[in-house]
Amino acid sequence: MGWVEAVVLGLVQGLTEFLPVSSSAHVRIVAALAGWADPGAAFTAVTQLGTESAVLLYFRRDIGRVVRMWTLSLFRAEYRKDPDARLGWYVILGTIPIAVLGVLLQDTIETVFRDLRLTAAMLVGFGLVLAFADHAATNQRSLAELRPRTAVVFGFAQSLALIPGVSRSGGTIAAGLLMDFRREAATRYSFLLAIPAVLASGLLELTKIGEGHAAPVAPTAIATVVAFGVGYAVIAWLMRYVTTHRFTVFVVYRVLAGLVLFGLVTAGVLDPTAGAA
């Protein structure tokens, strides 16, 4: 992987990580279209450390408040009913599904799930799921109304993002809308819920960078820094956008991108395993 490739893929990662369009799919597709080797699951996971750092910075007050109240609730019973303390527990509970499935499906994630035909199907399929959820939503519930059951549902929705094309934010936001959470609440919780899973995955995959078929260390570092800067700007924009807009533009984009990808693979322009090691 060269410097230009690293900057381009870091830019793609930052632009698409928080939008409900699947960053892993876009990194995979852009690399295939450019004729580059598949950067691999390890590269994606590590560059997500950059975008997740943007989440930590943007939501630093929310995160600090949740961590403080959750910690106090461990030692003092009167804090256990505090909304922020409960949110901390719900983030932990919602992280369990992706942690378990990520370990069980590790080999599949790095091989079968990288097939561009599957990516195209997920772009279209979950685009339609998001469209249905967006139009069926009543947008009534706030994060204060999270409960263990809804936290687990959010968690399983997040775990679908192990398949490129689903989208971590798209899956969790769609689940939130179907459970009648407000768009802004579902989006905010999606960002908070991703923190433990993304940090754990990125730190685990960090040990693979520079070894075997994995991307080299220096270009990966550059891509991660680029993803951080771009990702922060995207978070700020998206949090304003969802307060007054539906997700229609993302649905249309997903469906069109998936159909185009299907067409390229079917026509033989792209091999479904293009660039794979």
C-alpha positions in Angstrom: 0.0 0.0 0.0 1.4 3.4 -1.0 0.8 6.9 0.4 -1.7 7.9 -2.2 -3.7 4.8 -1.5 -3.6 5.3 2.2 -4.8 8.9 2.0 -7.7 8.0 -0.4 -8.8 5.1 1.7 -8.5 7.2 4.9 -10.7 9.8 3.3 -13.2 7.2 2.3 -13.2 5.8 5.8 -13.8 9.1 7.4 -16.5 10.2 5.0 -18.5 7.0 5.3 -18.0 5.6 8.8 -20.8 7.6 10.4 -23.2 7.8 7.5 -25.6 4.8 7.1 -23.9 3.6 3.9 -21.2 1.2 5.3 -17.6 2.4 5.4 -16.2 -1.1 5.2 -18.1 -1.6 1.9 -16.8 1.7 0.5 -13.2 1.0 1.4 -13.5 -2.5 -0.2 -15.2 -1.1 -3.4 -12.9 1.8 -3.9 -9.8 -0.4 -3.6 -11.3 -2.9 -6.1 -12.2 -0.1 -8.6 -8.7 1.4 -8.3 -7.1 -2.0 -8.9 -5.6 -2.0 -5.5 -5.3 -5.1 -3.2 -8.1 -5.5 -0.7 -6.8 -3.6 2.3 -8.4 -6.2 4.5 -10.4 -6.4 7.7 -7.4 -5.4 9.8 -6.8 -2.1 7.9 -10.5 -1.3 8.2 -10.6 -2.0 11.9 -7.4 0.0 12.6 -8.5 3.1 10.6 -11.8 3.0 12.5 -9.7 3.9 15.6 -9.2 7.2 13.9 -12.9 7.8 13.3 -13.7 6.5 16.8 -11.3 9.0 18.2 -13.4 11.6 16.5 -16.4 10.2 18.4 -14.6 10.4 21.7 -13.7 14.1 21.0 -17.1 15.2 19.7 -19.1 13.4 22.5 -16.5 14.0 25.2 -18.9 15.6 27.6 -21.6 12.9 27.1 -19.0 10.2 27.5 -17.4 11.8 30.6 -20.8 12.2 32.2 -21.8 8.6 31.5 -18.5 7.1 32.7 -18.6 9.2 35.9 -22.1 8.2 36.8 -21.7 4.6 35.8 -18.5 4.4 38.0 -20.4 6.0 40.9 -23.2 3.6 40.5 -20.8 0.7 41.2 -20.3 1.9 44.7 -23.3 4.0 45.6 -26.9 2.6 45.2 -28.5 6.0 44.9 -26.8 6.5 41.5 -28.0 3.3 40.0 -31.2 4.8 38.7 -29.5 7.8 37.1 -30.1 7.9 33.3 -26.4 8.3 32.5 -25.4 5.4 34.8 -28.1 3.2 33.2 -26.9 4.3 29.7 -23.4 3.1 30.6 -24.8 -0.4 31.5 -26.9 -0.4 28.3 -23.8 0.3 26.2 -22.0 -2.6 27.8 -25.0 -4.9 27.3 -25.4 -3.8 23.7 -21.8 -4.6 23.0 -22.0 -8.2 23.9 -23.6 -9.5 20.7 -20.9 -8.0 18.4 -18.1 -9.1 20.7 -19.3 -12.7 20.7 -20.1 -12.9 17.0 -16.9 -11.1 16.0 -14.9 -13.8 17.7 -17.0 -16.7 16.4 -17.0 -15.4 12.8 -13.5 -14.0 12.6 -12.4 -16.2 9.7 -15.6 -15.6 7.8 -15.4 -11.9 8.2 -11.9 -11.9 6.6 -12.9 -14.1 3.7 -16.5 -14.9 2.8 -17.9 -11.5 4.0 -15.5 -9.7 1.7 -17.2 -11.0 -1.5 -18.5 -8.0 -3.6 -21.7 -9.8 -4.5 -22.6 -10.0 -0.8 -21.6 -6.4 -0.3 -23.9 -5.3 -3.2 -26.8 -7.3 -1.8 -26.3 -5.8 1.7 -26.2 -2.2 0.3 -29.5 -2.7 -1.5 -31.2 -4.9 1.1 -30.4 -2.8 4.1 -31.1 0.4 2.2 -34.6 -0.8 1.8 -34.7 -1.8 5.5 -33.6 1.7 6.5 -36.3 3.2 4.2 -39.0 1.1 5.8 -37.8 2.0 9.3 -37.6 5.7 8.5 -41.1 5.9 7.2 -42.6 3.6 9.9 -40.9 5.4 12.8 -43.0 7.5 15.2 -39.9 9.3 16.6 -41.3 9.4 20.1 -38.8 7.8 22.4 -35.7 9.3 24.0 -32.5 7.6 25.2 -33.9 7.9 28.8 -36.4 5.2 27.7 -33.7 2.6 26.8 -34.2 -0.7 28.6 -32.2 -4.0 28.7 -34.3 -5.5 25.9 -33.9 -2.6 23.6 -30.2 -2.4 24.3 -29.8 -6.0 23.2 -31.8 -5.4 20.0 -29.5 -2.4 19.3 -26.5 -4.7 19.9 -27.6 -7.4 17.5 -28.4 -4.7 14.9 -24.8 -3.4 15.3 -23.4 -6.9 14.9 -24.8 -7.0 11.4 -22.2 -4.5 10.4 -19.6 -7.4 10.5 -20.9 -7.8 6.9 -19.6 -5.1 4.6 -22.5 -3.2 3.1 -24.8 -3.3 6.2 -23.4 -0.3 8.0 -22.9 -0.1 11.8 -24.8 3.2 12.0 -27.4 2.1 9.4 -28.2 -1.1 11.3 -28.5 0.5 14.7 -30.3 3.6 13.5 -32.8 1.4 11.6 -33.4 -0.7 14.8 -33.9 2.4 16.8 -36.4 3.8 14.4 -38.3 0.5 14.4 -38.5 0.7 18.2 -39.8 4.3 17.9 -36.7 6.1 19.1 -36.2 9.6 17.7 -33.7 9.9 14.8 -31.4 12.0 16.9 -31.6 9.6 19.9 -31.0 6.5 17.7 -28.0 8.2 16.0 -26.4 9.4 19.2 -26.8 6.0 20.8 -25.4 4.4 17.7 -22.2 6.4 18.1 -21.9 5.7 21.8 -22.6 2.0 21.3 -19.9 1.7 18.7 -17.1 2.9 21.1 -16.3 -0.3 23.0 -16.6 -2.6 19.9 -14.6 -0.4 17.6 -11.8 0.3 20.1 -11.6 -3.4 21.0 -11.6 -4.5 17.4 -9.1 -1.9 16.3 -6.6 -2.6 19.1 -6.9 -6.4 18.4 -6.3 -6.0 14.7 -3.5 -3.5 15.3 -1.2 -6.4 16.1 -1.7 -7.7 12.5 -0.8 -4.5 10.7 2.5 -4.9 8.8 2.4 -8.7 8.9 1.7 -11.1 6.1 -0.9 -9.7 3.7 -2.0 -6.9 6.0 -1.4 -3.3 5.1 2.0 -1.7 6.1 2.3 0.3 9.4 3.1 3.8 8.1 0.4 4.0 5.4 -2.2 2.6 7.8 -1.2 5.3 10.3 -1.6 8.0 7.7 -5.1 6.7 6.7 -6.1 6.6 10.4 -5.1 10.3 10.9 -7.0 11.3 7.7 -10.1 9.3 8.8 -10.0 11.1 12.2 -10.1 14.6 10.7 -12.7 13.9 8.1 -14.8 11.8 10.5 -15.1 14.6 13.0 -16.5 16.9 10.4 -19.0 14.3 9.3 -20.2 13.7 12.8 -20.9 17.4 13.3 -22.8 17.6 10.1 -24.8 14.4 10.6 -26.0 15.3 14.1 -27.5 18.5 12.7 -28.9 16.8 9.6 -30.9 14.1 11.4 -32.8 16.6 13.6 -34.7 17.8 10.5 -34.3 15.3 7.7 -35.2 11.7 6.9 -32.6 9.2 5.7 -34.0 9.2 2.1 -30.9 10.5 0.4 -28.8 7.7 2.0 -31.4 5.0 1.0 -31.3 6.2 -2.6 -27.6 6.2 -2.6 -27.3 2.8 -1.1 -29.7 1.2 -3.6 -28.0 2.9 -6.6 -24.5 2.0 -5.4 -25.5 -1.6 -4.8 -27.1 -2.0 -8.2 -24.1 -0.4 -9.9 -21.8 -2.8 -8.0 -24.0 -5.7 -9.1 -23.8 -4.6 -12.7 -20.0 -4.2 -12.6 -19.6 -7.7 -11.1 -22.1 -9.3 -13.5 -20.5 -7.6 -16.5 -17.1 -8.9 -15.4 -15.6 -5.5 -14.9 -15.0 -6.4 -11.3 -14.2 -9.9 -9.9 -16.3 -10.5 -6.8 -13.1 -11.3 -4.9 -11.1 -8.5 -6.6 -7.9 -7.7 -4.8 -8.2 -10.5 -2.2 -5.0 -11.9 -0.9 
